[in-house]
Amino acid sequence: MRLILSLILPFLTFFTIGKPISGIFCLILQITLIGWIPATIWSVYALSQYNTDKKIAKSVAVAR
């Protein structure tokens, strides 16, 4: 669901993963038509990093 959100409204993805400052900056970038593509790419990348961090944290918690 977050992936679809990051493609349609990239700035909202940052708010859902707990990075509101990045979300505001992404919104400013997204306002321009040219900035929409970089904002989308940045949003998808941030989402993948968030998912990776969650998996690492889960595996560390299980190992303890």
C-alpha positions in Angstrom: 0.0 0.0 0.0 2.8 2.4 0.8 4.4 1.7 -2.5 1.3 2.8 -4.4 1.2 5.9 -2.1 4.8 6.7 -2.9 4.1 6.6 -6.6 1.0 8.8 -6.4 1.7 11.1 -3.6 5.4 10.8 -2.7 5.5 13.2 0.2 2.9 11.2 2.2 5.2 8.2 2.3 7.6 10.1 4.4 4.9 11.0 6.9 3.9 7.3 7.2 7.5 6.2 7.9 8.0 8.9 10.5 10.1 11.4 8.6 8.0 14.6 8.5 10.9 17.0 7.7 11.8 14.9 4.6 8.1 14.9 3.8 7.8 18.6 3.8 10.9 18.9 1.6 9.5 16.3 -0.7 6.3 18.2 -1.0 8.2 21.3 -2.0 10.1 19.3 -4.6 6.9 17.6 -5.8 5.0 20.9 -6.4 7.1 21.5 -9.5 6.2 19.2 -12.4 9.9 18.5 -13.1 10.5 17.6 -9.4 7.7 15.0 -9.4 10.0 12.3 -10.9 12.9 12.8 -8.4 10.4 13.0 -5.5 8.9 9.7 -6.5 12.3 8.0 -6.9 13.4 9.4 -3.5 10.2 8.2 -1.9 10.5 4.7 -3.3 14.1 4.5 -2.2 13.3 5.8 1.3 10.5 3.2 1.6 12.9 0.4 0.6 15.4 1.6 3.2 12.7 1.7 5.8 11.6 -1.9 5.0 15.2 -3.1 5.2 15.7 -1.4 8.5 12.6 -3.0 9.9 13.8 -6.5 8.7 17.2 -6.0 10.3 15.7 -4.9 13.6 13.4 -7.9 13.6 16.2 -10.3 12.9 18.3 -8.8 15.7 15.4 -9.0 18.1 14.9 -12.7 17.2 18.6 -13.4 17.7 18.6 -12.1 21.2 
